[in-house]
């Protein structure tokens, strides 16, 4: 048997309802799918961004704020760790490498981050895509998204917490707080990482200290940049990234630097608690979205049930022309399922479009590159909803089954 | 017709015998008299007949009982050695598909479908694919009843054209029994005559038995036998000379 000509005729008879009903389903469905995709994307992107920050040491305060500022470069004035800690870490056999991270300046909206050449290459994991890493004070390496060319010179400005700096533009605010006489020359560019660091300008940490009149952290004025630093001369630093030798060392170091004027933690600890909250919020929103879907599916099924009442005569004619009950039920059911399925398919497309828009928005605001949109697990609830919808669709179908043919032929 | 036709031998011509047929009137779950009583007549294969009578006499019920849409309370509808009235629903559905062509007073086309798809509708109930020969036959039927086969939406046709498409639809499976319920009642005389032409000519060419319920004198004048139904009983039978 071939129910499709009848299904098609029924759908045509619905006119605009045949478009509106799937559209409603699509909108309802896309919310949940997009939500689930975004949440997963946000987890992946934030975790990936934190991957080079094995252990963070900072002055006691908010761990979350330290992670936000260091990993995601959300500007905030942080309390400083005594510079001696940096020297102590350099001598610690459990530490493979340690790098200070200093903030505070901005140029054309891009945060200027002072660190070591070793951390600029993420402990040697990445190589500059253009040029080279800074080798002396006054040199800078640009993140992949920084709109500066090699050879460009910039003058940093003092940034103020809470002040938003538009990227690529030298604002009035910046011009007012410029560190006159300080210049950096861009000597290299880093490859794209999909993290907020793509928008940072990396300079030797010594330059940041000198810019603020704090010396260079070394015994001699003309020492080469980078470790070892002179413990007595290193000014306070907001954060130190530590790469421990082993996992065991990591835990020992964390324990040791949790006291005596410092805090130490794995960024993953902060992320896990953030994710837990994020996950809870996602779960609540997902349940709301799915309930929403169920309501919309039920509404569409009831709409179709009402329509099947109007179609009594049509079903009776099919029976009179020789169609079996099964054929009539099948056409009624397929018509309803076609509407729901079209809605679900359109919903996935809509969710993908929404996700892409949100991804661009998040990237524009934070520099975090979320992985591209929807994956199978996001669409799985749709499969379950489709199964439920197919059950709902049996309502109009069974109404078609029960039609008394002779009666419906005469009275409609 | 061409020998390649898919419905060539779908239903063998057969004698239709109505034997002491009775249908009760049921009101509020209780039998409250009879709609039809003791209906008794026989149509030989290829015969043409009409049932006429005042409204409420039970004509349509008789037609539906023969088509297997109403289950009679007494008597039998004999066709090819079986009793249609005694068959289970699925067998009656199959019989209606294979042996019966139905024409309704108000056409009952699917206005959203094209002429050819409307004519092909009864073939969709048991086959997935439509062979080219069958589609060709649907086109030929449309031309024979004088309707443009290419019409994309049957809803735009005039009433007369719609009823002629309905006749073509009833004939697509080469039924051995053609049943028509007031086929000309909602048409003007001219269109009524064209529909009557189509019905009678095509039934005769297909050697199908034709039974019409009608009040239309022009139509009644063209059939072999006229049965007059009064208050659910067969009053007279007139045979054309």
Interface residues (C-beta under 8 A of the other chain):
Chain A: X1 X2 X3 X5 X6 X8 X9 X10 X12 X13 X313 X314 X317 X318 X319 X320 X321 X322 X323 X324 X325 X327 X405 X406 X409 X410
Chain B: X60 X61 X64 X67 X69 X70 X89 X90 X93 X94 X96 X97 X98 X100 X102 X104 X108 X110 X111 X112 X113 X117 X120 X121 X122 X124 X125 X126 X127 X128 X129 X130 X169 X173
